[in-house]
Amino acid sequence: MKDVLIELERRRANARAGGGQKRTDAQHSKGKLTARERIEIFLDEGSFEEFDMFVEHRSTDFGMEKTRIAGDGVVTGWGTVNGRTVFVFAKDFTVFGGSLSEAHAEKVMKVQDMALKNRAPIIGFYDAGGARIQEGVAALGGYAEIFQRNVLASGVIPQISVIMGPCAGGDVYSPAITDFIFMVRDTSYMFVTGPDVVKTVTNESVTSEELGGASIHTTKSSIADGAYDNDVEALLQMRRLIDFLPASNTAALPEIEYQQSVTEPDFSLDRLVPENANKPYDVKELILKTIDEGDFFEIQESFARNIVTGFGRIEGRTVGFVANQPMVLAGVLDSDASRKAARFVRFCDCFNIPIVTFVDVPGFLPGTAQEYGGLIKHGAKLLFAYGEATVPKITIITRKAFGGAYDVMASKHLRGDMNYAWPSAQIAVMGAKGAVEIIFRKDIDDAEKIAAHTRMYEERFLSPFVAAERGYVDEVIMPHSTRLRVARALKLLQNKDLKNPWKKHDNIPL
């Protein structure tokens, strides 16, 4: 028995060493942690249970039978984050560059299957060189098996991808199917084809960072939901994100202790909206003063900044927030903002996370660039997302709610449960100036008459009371009571039961 135990320890030590000290040192010299170090930081201390530590590839082509390393380039298993079960896999760049073989894929597939069966989140740490070329189609088949599992798990368990090094070719499509993608600045990149292929095919000279670095995917492509300065910060933020998410689409929302009073009014909110309707204010201030302890996890902070999305808590329970941002493009809805918010709303609806929407929107962004870019269809995505969502939906109109954008932003007509307005709310087809110039076109050259018409229009239409009279707004509330009113509405709606008509699946305007 003693000899077997010694052999077990020897094999374990070899597997934990990965590609060896030289390659580990090379990893550290680039400012990157190893796969096992990442898992150790991410999970609760001592909670990691590893699967398939001794798995090796089965390839015999190109002399591969002479080089076999236990684990085959990926570390898989499960553990806990603040006591809650999560499944993990981490690509090991020190072993064959983290490239995917048939055996490597089978390890990932096993942990995906277990996560789905046990209805717990799965998180993948990517640092790899793509498919293992020596295995050919067997590696490609492994990719497709992983993709299929991503699709089946979508909307059932949270799936998170963290890009912590290279992620290219077939490797990028699994993260693309998952719910969230996060990157590490300066050390990670994602692209389908690398700079060398781009140079050959299109004659463009581009670096890996310029082609698919964190700066590109968080601001231009919207592929990534956020980026962090180093591995440790990324891993700690992922622990924080997991705390906001339910384990599955049938699990209860996580609930944590909170200290901040719900009943105490915040009179600073009464002064948040400027008297001049054209002056901006920061809607994030409103979000931070509505949620518990100002703890807000923003999603896609650097992309389409005219709309804000993210998670907070009210009375200890997770809530999703969507808010027009008057500080950027006056909070107008454009194609990018619509796609960003629609994706977030659908995630919240998948996992039964209530949605609070703060509305200050002057309309959809006009112009040929938007129309040629498909604004109609992109705007319809947000409309569709709110319209199909069956979770509790609470809407607060703080200022402008003009035109079709009023309808789209979780209006009562899209089955909003509780729709409130601040006294500063302006709900109309369009702003007073534009409306008067159309209605009273014959008086356009008479400044006094236009001014009088404008005052009349503002008094008649640019107030929350017209909508309140029709029941489109449930109540006009004082800004300082926003946290209390949202908390009470969420409590009321905890047992909301709404089902859409049966369908195989919907056909969102992609």
C-alpha positions in Angstrom: 0.0 0.0 0.0 2.8 2.4 0.9 4.3 2.1 -2.7 0.9 3.0 -4.2 0.6 6.0 -2.0 4.1 7.2 -2.9 3.2 6.7 -6.6 0.0 8.7 -6.2 1.8 11.6 -4.6 4.5 11.5 -7.4 1.8 11.6 -10.1 -0.1 14.4 -8.3 3.1 16.5 -8.0 3.9 16.0 -11.7 0.3 17.0 -12.7 0.4 20.1 -10.4 3.8 21.1 -12.0 2.1 21.5 -15.4 4.6 22.3 -18.1 7.4 22.6 -15.6 9.2 25.4 -13.7 10.7 27.0 -16.8 7.3 27.5 -18.4 5.8 28.6 -15.1 8.5 31.3 -14.8 7.8 32.4 -18.4 4.1 32.8 -17.5 4.9 34.8 -14.4 7.3 37.0 -16.4 4.4 38.1 -18.6 2.4 39.2 -15.5 0.2 36.2 -15.7 -0.7 33.5 -13.1 -0.8 29.8 -13.9 -4.1 27.9 -14.2 -3.9 26.5 -10.7 -3.0 29.8 -9.2 -6.1 31.4 -10.8 -8.4 28.7 -9.4 -6.8 29.0 -6.0 -7.5 32.8 -5.9 -11.0 32.5 -7.3 -12.4 29.7 -5.1 -12.7 29.6 -1.3 -9.6 28.4 0.4 -9.3 24.6 0.4 -12.6 24.1 -1.5 -11.3 23.0 -4.9 -12.1 19.4 -5.9 -10.2 18.5 -9.1 -11.4 16.2 -11.9 -9.3 14.2 -14.4 -5.9 15.3 -13.0 -4.1 12.4 -14.8 -5.8 12.6 -18.2 -3.3 12.6 -21.1 -3.8 13.1 -24.9 -4.0 10.0 -27.1 -2.4 11.4 -30.2 0.4 9.5 -32.0 0.9 11.7 -35.0 3.9 14.0 -35.5 5.8 12.4 -32.6 3.1 13.5 -30.0 3.3 10.1 -28.3 6.7 11.1 -27.0 5.3 14.1 -25.1 2.5 13.5 -22.7 1.8 15.7 -19.7 -0.8 14.9 -17.1 -3.9 17.2 -17.3 -3.3 17.9 -21.0 -3.5 21.7 -20.8 -6.7 22.3 -18.8 -7.5 22.1 -15.0 -11.1 21.2 -14.2 -13.2 20.7 -11.1 -15.6 22.4 -8.7 -15.4 24.4 -5.5 -17.2 27.2 -3.7 -17.3 31.0 -3.8 -18.4 32.4 -0.4 -19.9 28.9 0.3 -21.9 28.6 -3.0 -21.0 25.8 -5.5 -19.4 26.8 -8.8 -17.7 24.6 -11.5 -14.5 25.8 -13.1 -12.1 25.0 -15.9 -8.8 26.9 -16.5 -6.7 26.5 -19.6 -3.0 25.8 -18.7 -0.7 27.7 -21.1 2.3 25.9 -19.7 1.1 22.6 -21.2 1.1 22.6 -25.0 0.2 26.3 -24.9 -3.2 25.4 -23.5 -4.2 24.1 -26.9 -7.3 22.0 -27.2 -7.0 18.2 -27.9 -9.7 15.6 -27.9 -8.9 14.6 -24.3 -8.7 18.2 -23.3 -12.2 18.9 -24.7 -13.6 15.8 -23.0 -12.4 17.2 -19.6 -14.2 20.5 -20.3 -17.3 18.7 -21.6 -17.5 16.6 -18.4 -17.4 19.7 -16.1 -20.0 21.4 -18.3 -22.3 18.4 -18.0 -21.8 18.3 -14.2 -22.6 22.0 -13.9 -25.8 21.6 -15.8 -26.9 18.5 -13.9 -26.1 20.1 -10.6 -27.6 23.5 -11.7 -24.6 25.6 -10.6 -22.7 28.4 -12.4 -19.6 27.5 -14.6 -16.7 29.8 -15.1 -13.9 29.3 -17.6 -10.4 30.9 -17.5 -9.0 31.2 -21.0 -5.2 31.3 -21.8 -4.6 29.1 -24.8 -3.4 28.9 -28.4 -6.4 27.4 -30.0 -6.9 23.9 -31.4 -4.0 21.4 -31.3 -3.1 21.2 -34.9 -1.5 17.8 -34.6 -5.0 16.3 -33.8 -6.8 17.9 -36.7 -10.5 17.2 -36.9 -10.6 15.5 -33.5 -9.8 18.8 -31.9 -12.4 20.6 -34.0 -15.0 18.0 -33.0 -14.1 18.7 -29.4 -14.8 22.4 -29.9 -18.2 21.8 -31.4 -19.1 19.5 -28.5 -18.3 22.3 -26.0 -20.3 24.8 -28.1 -23.3 22.5 -28.1 -23.2 22.3 -24.3 -22.9 26.1 -24.0 -26.1 26.4 -26.0 -28.0 23.9 -23.9 -26.8 25.5 -20.7 -27.7 29.0 -21.9 -30.5 30.5 -19.7 -30.3 27.5 -17.3 -27.1 28.2 -15.4 -24.9 31.3 -15.5 -21.8 30.9 -17.7 -18.9 33.3 -17.4 -15.7 33.5 -19.4 -12.6 35.3 -18.3 -9.9 35.9 -21.0 -6.5 36.0 -19.3 -4.2 35.4 -22.2 -4.5 34.5 -25.9 -7.9 33.3 -27.1 -8.1 32.7 -30.8 -9.7 30.7 -33.6 -12.3 28.1 -32.3 -11.6 29.1 -28.7 -13.4 32.4 -29.1 -16.9 30.9 -29.8 -17.5 29.2 -26.5 -17.0 32.5 -24.6 -19.1 34.3 -27.2 -22.1 32.0 -26.3 -21.7 32.5 -22.5 -23.5 35.2 -20.5 -20.5 37.4 -19.7 -16.9 37.9 -21.0 -14.3 39.7 -19.0 -10.7 40.4 -20.0 -7.3 41.4 -18.5 -5.8 44.6 -20.0 -2.5 44.2 -21.9 -2.2 40.4 -21.4 -5.3 39.1 -23.1 -6.8 39.2 -26.6 -9.5 37.6 -28.6 -9.8 37.2 -32.4 -11.0 34.6 -34.9 -7.9 35.1 -37.1 -4.6 36.5 -35.9 -2.5 39.4 -37.2 -0.4 37.2 -39.5 -3.5 35.9 -41.3 -5.0 39.3 -41.5 -1.8 40.6 -43.1 -1.8 37.8 -45.7 -5.5 38.1 -46.6 -6.3 41.8 -46.3 -2.7 43.3 -46.3 -3.6 45.1 -43.0 -0.8 45.5 -40.5 -2.2 45.2 -37.0 -1.0 44.1 -33.6 -2.7 41.5 -31.4 -3.8 44.4 -29.0 -5.2 46.5 -31.9 -7.0 43.5 -33.4 -8.5 42.0 -30.3 -7.2 43.5 -27.0 -9.3 44.5 -24.1 -9.4 48.1 -25.2 -11.1 47.1 -28.5 -13.6 44.6 -27.1 -14.8 46.8 -24.2 -15.2 50.0 -26.3 -15.7 49.1 -30.0 -16.9 45.5 -30.6 -18.9 45.1 -27.3 -17.6 41.5 -27.1 -16.3 42.0 -23.5 -18.4 43.1 -20.6 -15.4 44.6 -18.7 -11.7 44.6 -18.3 -9.3 44.6 -15.3 -5.7 45.6 -14.8 -4.3 42.2 -13.7 -5.3 38.6 -13.0 -5.8 39.0 -9.3 -8.2 42.0 -9.7 -10.2 40.1 -12.4 -10.5 37.0 -10.2 -11.7 38.9 -7.1 -14.2 40.8 -9.2 -15.5 37.5 -10.6 -16.1 36.4 -7.0 -18.1 39.6 -6.5 -20.1 38.9 -9.6 -21.0 35.4 -8.6 -22.4 36.8 -5.3 -25.0 38.7 -7.4 -26.1 35.7 -9.5 -28.5 32.9 -8.7 -27.2 29.4 -9.1 -29.7 28.6 -11.9 -32.9 29.6 -13.5 -34.9 27.8 -10.8 -32.8 28.8 -7.8 -33.7 31.7 -5.4 -32.0 35.0 -5.7 -28.9 35.2 -3.4 -29.7 37.3 -0.3 -27.1 39.0 1.9 -27.3 41.1 5.0 -27.6 44.9 4.5 -27.2 47.9 6.8 -28.6 50.9 4.9 -32.1 52.1 5.9 -34.8 51.7 3.3 -37.2 54.1 5.0 -34.8 57.1 5.4 -35.4 59.6 2.6 -32.5 61.0 0.6 -33.3 64.6 0.0 -30.3 65.1 -2.3 -32.3 63.3 -5.0 -34.8 66.2 -5.0 -32.0 68.3 -6.4 -30.6 65.8 -8.9 -32.5 66.8 -12.0 -31.5 70.4 -13.1 -34.3 72.9 -13.7 -32.9 73.5 -17.2 -34.2 70.5 -19.2 -31.1 70.6 -21.4 -28.6 70.2 -18.6 -27.2 66.8 -17.9 -26.8 64.9 -14.6 -25.2 61.6 -13.7 -27.8 58.8 -13.5 -25.2 56.6 -11.7 -25.7 58.9 -8.6 -29.3 57.9 -8.6 -28.5 54.2 -8.9 -25.9 54.3 -6.1 -28.4 56.1 -3.8 -31.1 53.6 -4.6 -29.2 50.4 -4.0 -27.8 48.9 -0.8 -24.5 50.5 0.3 -23.8 51.8 -3.2 -22.5 48.4 -4.3 -23.0 48.4 -8.0 -21.5 45.9 -10.5 -21.7 47.6 -13.9 -21.8 45.6 -17.1 -20.2 47.0 -20.3 -19.2 50.3 -18.5 -17.1 51.4 -21.4 -19.4 50.6 -24.3 -22.6 52.6 -25.3 -22.2 54.8 -22.3 -25.4 56.6 -23.0 -27.1 53.7 -21.2 -26.1 52.1 -17.9 -26.6 48.4 -17.0 -25.6 46.4 -14.0 -26.4 44.7 -10.8 -27.2 46.1 -7.3 -29.1 44.9 -4.3 -32.2 46.3 -2.6 -32.9 44.9 0.9 -30.1 42.3 0.3 -31.6 40.8 -2.9 -30.1 41.2 -6.4 -31.8 43.6 -8.8 -30.8 44.5 -12.4 -30.6 48.2 -13.4 -31.1 49.8 -16.8 -30.8 53.6 -17.0 -30.5 56.2 -19.7 -27.3 58.3 -19.0 -28.0 62.1 -19.7 -24.2 62.7 -19.4 -23.6 60.9 -22.7 -25.5 61.9 -25.9 -28.2 63.2 -23.6 -29.2 59.6 -22.9 -30.5 59.0 -26.4 -31.1 55.5 -27.6 -29.0 54.4 -30.5 -28.1 50.9 -32.0 -25.3 50.2 -29.5 -27.3 51.2 -26.4 -30.3 49.2 -27.6 -28.3 46.0 -28.1 -26.4 46.4 -24.8 -29.6 46.9 -22.8 -31.5 44.2 -24.6 -28.9 41.6 -23.9 -28.8 42.6 -20.2 -32.6 42.6 -19.8 -32.8 39.1 -21.4 -30.2 37.8 -19.0 -32.1 39.2 -16.0 -35.3 37.6 -17.3 -33.6 34.2 -17.8 -32.5 34.1 -14.1 -35.6 35.8 -12.5 -33.7 38.9 -11.5 -36.1 41.9 -11.1 -35.4 44.9 -13.4 -35.5 48.5 -12.3 -35.4 51.0 -15.2 -34.6 54.7 -14.8 -35.9 56.7 -17.8 -34.6 60.0 -19.2 -34.6 59.6 -22.9 -35.1 62.2 -25.6 -35.8 59.6 -28.3 -33.8 57.5 -30.8 -30.7 59.0 -32.3 -31.5 60.3 -35.8 -29.1 60.2 -38.8 -28.1 58.2 -41.8 -25.4 56.3 -39.9 -28.0 55.0 -37.5 -30.6 54.1 -40.1 -28.1 52.4 -42.4 -26.7 50.6 -39.4 -30.1 49.0 -38.6 -31.4 51.2 -35.8 -34.9 49.9 -36.4 -34.0 46.3 -35.8 -31.6 47.1 -33.0 -34.1 49.3 -31.3 -36.7 46.5 -31.7 -34.4 44.2 -29.7 -34.8 46.3 -26.6 -38.5 46.6 -27.2 -38.7 42.8 -27.6 -36.6 42.1 -24.5 -38.8 44.2 -22.2 -42.0 43.0 -23.9 -41.2 39.3 -23.3 -39.7 39.7 -19.8 -41.9 38.2 -17.1 -39.8 39.2 -14.1 -40.9 42.1 -11.9 -40.4 45.4 -13.8 -40.3 48.7 -12.0 -39.9 51.9 -14.0 -39.1 55.4 -12.8 -39.3 58.3 -15.3 -37.0 61.0 -14.0 -37.2 63.5 -16.8 -37.7 63.0 -20.5 -39.6 60.1 -22.0 -40.2 61.1 -25.6 -41.5 59.3 -28.7 -41.1 55.6 -29.3 -38.3 55.6 -26.8 -40.9 56.2 -24.1 -42.6 53.0 -25.2 -39.4 50.9 -25.4 -38.1 51.8 -21.9 -40.2 49.4 -19.9 -43.4 51.4 -20.3 -46.7 50.3 -18.7 -47.8 49.1 -22.2 -44.9 46.6 -22.2 -46.3 45.0 -19.0 -44.4 47.3 -16.6 -45.6 46.3 -13.1 -45.0 49.5 -11.2 -44.4 52.7 -13.3 -43.5 55.8 -11.3 -42.6 59.3 -12.4 -40.8 62.1 -10.6 -42.5 65.6 -10.7 -39.8 66.6 -13.2 -41.0 63.9 -15.7 -41.9 65.0 -19.3 -43.8 62.4 -21.2 -44.7 63.3 -24.8 -44.3 62.4 -28.5 -41.5 64.9 -28.7 -40.0 68.0 -27.0 -42.1 71.2 -26.9 -40.1 73.2 -29.5 -40.2 70.5 -32.2 -43.9 69.7 -31.5 -45.0 73.4 -31.7 -43.1 74.0 -34.9 -45.0 71.1 -36.5 -48.5 71.8 -35.1 -48.3 75.6 -35.6 -46.3 75.6 -38.8 -48.2 78.7 -40.0 -47.0 80.8 -37.0 -43.3 79.8 -37.4 -42.3 83.4 -38.2 -44.1 84.9 -35.3 -41.8 84.5 -32.2 -44.4 85.7 -29.7 -47.0 83.3 -30.9 -44.5 80.4 -31.0 -43.4 81.2 -27.4 -47.1 81.2 -26.3 -47.8 77.9 -28.1 -44.7 76.4 -26.5 -45.8 77.4 -23.0 -49.2 76.0 -23.7 -47.7 72.7 -25.0 -45.4 72.4 -22.0 -48.3 73.0 -19.5 -50.6 70.6 -21.3 -48.3 67.7 -22.2 -44.8 68.0 -20.6 -45.8 66.8 -17.2 -46.3 63.4 -15.6 -49.9 64.1 -14.8 -51.3 63.5 -18.3 -49.9 59.9 -18.2 -51.0 59.5 -14.6 -54.5 60.5 -15.5 -54.6 57.6 -18.0 -53.0 55.1 -15.7 -49.8 54.9 -17.7 -48.0 56.1 -14.6 -49.1 54.5 -11.4 -48.0 57.4 -9.2 -46.0 60.6 -9.2 -43.5 60.2 -6.4 -41.0 62.5 -4.7 -37.4 61.8 -5.8 -36.3 61.4 -2.1 -38.6 58.4 -1.6 -37.3 56.5 -4.6 -35.4 53.8 -2.6 -38.4 53.2 -0.4 -40.9 53.0 -3.2 -38.7 50.6 -5.3 -38.1 48.4 -2.2 -41.8 48.2 -1.4 -42.7 47.4 -5.0 -40.1 44.6 -5.1 -41.5 43.2 -2.0 -45.0 43.3 -3.5 -43.9 41.6 -6.7 -41.9 38.8 -5.0 -44.5 36.3 -5.9 -45.4 37.6 -9.3 -46.5 34.8 -11.6 -46.7 35.7 -15.3 -46.2 33.3 -18.2 -45.9 33.9 -21.9 -47.9 31.8 -24.4 -46.2 28.4 -25.1 -43.7 28.4 -27.9 -40.7 26.4 -28.9 -38.7 29.6 -28.7 -39.2 33.2 -29.8 -37.7 34.8 -32.8 -36.0 38.0 -31.5 -35.0 40.4 -34.3 -31.3 39.6 -34.3 
